């Protein structure tokens, strides 16, 4: 009984991943994702189960081959300081607290 339930959940997860990746690839010419080290994130005992259930690695693999099939571009970004460096001019704003998700660049005034 438990094996059938686990298989059903796994199949639902795969189906969802295929649907969401198809939508992303069909509607975008460029998809940008961070190259997160999920192994490091799994060390957080409060988040590890939720992170493991998201199938981030499977999502990336599916995105990679679907982008190739559809002739779209998948850009994988190193996550180092991505929330601290301005994407337009490269200004480094220094370390932010976790609650800071957006900031205005003092150098070029872009948000």
N, C-alpha and C positions, 0 to 999 in steps of 0.2 A: 504494500500500500504506500509506504513512504517513498519507495523508489519511483513509483508512477507519479506521485505528486512532485518529486524533485525533477523528473523528466519533463513534466508539464510546465513547471516554472522555467526550466532551462529553455524549452521551446518558445515560450512566450517572450523571454528575454531576447532570444535570437531574432524572432519575428519583429519585435520592436526595433532592434538595432538595424535590421535591413530596411524597415520602413523609414526611419529617421535619416539614415545615410542616403537612401535614394532621394528623399526630399531635399537634403542638403546639396547633393551633387547636381540634381536637375535644376535647382534654383540659383546656383552660385558658380561663377567661373573660377573663383579662388576661395579656398577654405584654409584658414590659418588655425593651427592648434598648438598648444604648448607641449613640449616633450617632458611631461611630468614623470618623475621617478616614483611610481606607485609603491614600490617596495619601501621607500622612505616614509610615504604617507601612511602605510599600513602599520607603522610603529606607534601611531596614535591610537591607543586602545579605545578611545571614545568614538573614533570615526572609522576604524578599520573595517568593521562589518559593512557599513554603508558604502564605503569605497570599494570593497571587494564585490559587492552586489551590483555595482554600476557597470562592470565589464568594460572598463576604459580601454584596455588593450585590444579587446575584440572590436570595439568601435573604431579604433585607429586602423587595425588591419583591414576591416571592411571598407573604410574610407579610402585607404591607399589603393585597393584594387578597383573600386568603383570609379575613383578619379581617373585612373589609367584607362578604364573601359570607355568612359564618357569623354575623354580628352580634356579633363579639367585639371587644375593645378592644386596640389595640396602642399602647403608650406608648414613645416614643422619648426617651431621657434624654441630656442633655448630659454627656459623659464627664468634664468638668472636676472634678477632686478627688473623684470618686465613691468612691475607696478611702480617703479621708481625712476625710470628713464623715459623721457618724452619720446613718443613715437615719431614726431615730426623733426625736431631739431637735435635730439640726443642729449638734452640737458639732464643731468643726474640730480634729482631732488633729495637724495638721501633716504635714509630708512623711514618707512611709514609704519604706523600701528596697523593692526589687522582690520580695523574698522574703516580705514581710508581706502576706498575703492576707486575714486576719481579725484583728480586734482588739476588745477590750472597751472600750466607751465609759466613760471615767471620770466622765462627767456623769450618765448614766442607767443604767449597768451592763448595757446590752444588748450582745450579741455580734454 
